[in-house]
Amino acid sequence: MDIVYIRDLKVDTVIGIFDWERRIRQTVSLDLEMATDIRRAAATDHINEALDYKSVGKRLISFIQESEFQLVETLAEKISDIVLNEFGVTWLKLRLSKPGALRGSKDVGIIIERGEKA
């Protein structure tokens, strides 16, 4: 299993359970590891044979910016659904954090794995 990853992708969105959070945009950060087989892309040296991390990133940025969830758990599940169903990824590990959500902490969040490891 090969891994294509995106680290510390920051996106502003509406996220949170409190009234004041529903009126502002907050930054979330995500780290994403996606299982793929890179051998064909390496052999052909062609982007059409690769997992295009730029396309994944652009799709997720657009989705997250337009979303308005209360829980990071919900946002994480939706992100994983997009990656698994739209990009042919069989397994992913997602770390989704909400910087500044807890006083005294750099960030808080969740880590999920979905799909099957090869």
C-alpha positions in Angstrom: 0.0 0.0 0.0 1.3 3.4 -1.0 0.2 6.6 0.7 -0.6 10.0 -0.9 -0.9 12.6 1.8 -2.1 16.2 2.4 -0.8 17.9 5.6 -2.2 20.8 7.5 -4.8 21.9 4.9 -6.5 24.9 6.6 -10.1 25.9 5.6 -12.5 28.3 7.1 -16.0 27.0 7.8 -19.0 27.3 10.1 -18.4 24.6 12.8 -19.6 24.4 16.4 -22.5 23.9 18.7 -22.7 27.3 20.3 -24.8 30.2 19.0 -21.7 32.4 18.6 -20.0 29.7 16.6 -22.9 29.5 14.2 -22.4 33.2 13.3 -18.7 33.1 12.5 -16.3 31.2 10.4 -13.5 29.2 12.1 -10.5 27.5 10.7 -10.2 23.7 10.7 -7.1 21.9 9.7 -6.8 18.4 8.2 -4.2 15.9 7.6 -5.2 13.2 5.2 -3.4 9.9 4.2 -4.9 8.0 1.3 -4.0 4.5 0.2 -3.3 4.1 -3.5 -1.1 2.1 -5.8 1.4 4.5 -7.4 3.2 2.0 -9.6 1.2 2.7 -12.8 1.6 6.4 -12.3 5.3 6.0 -11.8 5.6 3.8 -14.8 3.8 6.2 -17.2 4.8 9.5 -15.5 1.2 10.7 -16.3 -1.1 12.5 -13.9 -4.2 10.6 -15.2 -2.7 7.4 -13.6 -2.1 9.1 -10.2 -4.2 10.1 -7.3 -4.3 13.8 -8.0 -3.9 15.4 -4.6 -4.6 18.8 -6.0 -8.0 17.7 -7.2 -8.7 16.1 -3.8 -7.6 19.3 -2.0 -9.7 21.6 -4.2 -12.8 19.4 -3.8 -12.4 19.3 0.0 -11.7 23.0 0.3 -14.9 23.7 -1.7 -17.0 21.3 0.4 -15.7 22.4 3.8 -16.1 26.1 2.9 -19.7 25.6 2.0 -20.5 23.3 5.0 -22.2 24.3 8.3 -21.9 21.3 10.7 -22.1 21.4 14.4 -19.6 18.5 15.1 -16.1 17.8 13.8 -17.2 14.2 13.8 -19.9 14.9 11.2 -17.5 16.9 9.0 -14.9 14.1 9.2 -17.4 11.5 8.1 -18.5 13.6 5.1 -14.9 14.3 4.1 -14.1 10.6 4.2 -17.2 9.8 2.1 -16.0 12.2 -0.5 -12.5 10.9 -0.7 -13.5 7.2 -0.7 -16.4 7.6 -3.2 -15.1 10.2 -5.6 -11.4 9.5 -5.9 -11.1 5.7 -5.9 -9.3 5.5 -2.6 -9.7 2.3 -0.7 -8.5 3.4 2.8 -7.8 6.8 4.4 -6.7 8.2 7.7 -8.0 11.7 8.5 -6.9 14.0 11.3 -9.3 16.9 11.6 -8.6 19.6 14.2 -10.1 22.8 15.4 -7.3 25.1 16.4 -8.1 27.3 19.4 -11.2 25.3 20.4 -9.9 24.7 23.9 -8.2 27.3 25.9 -4.6 26.4 26.7 -4.4 23.8 23.9 -3.0 24.3 20.4 -5.9 22.4 18.9 -8.4 19.6 19.5 -9.9 17.2 17.1 -10.4 13.6 16.0 -8.6 11.0 14.0 -10.5 8.4 11.9 -9.7 5.6 9.6 -12.1 4.4 6.9 -11.9 1.7 4.3 -9.7 -1.3 4.1 -5.9 -1.4 4.3 -4.3 -3.4 1.5 
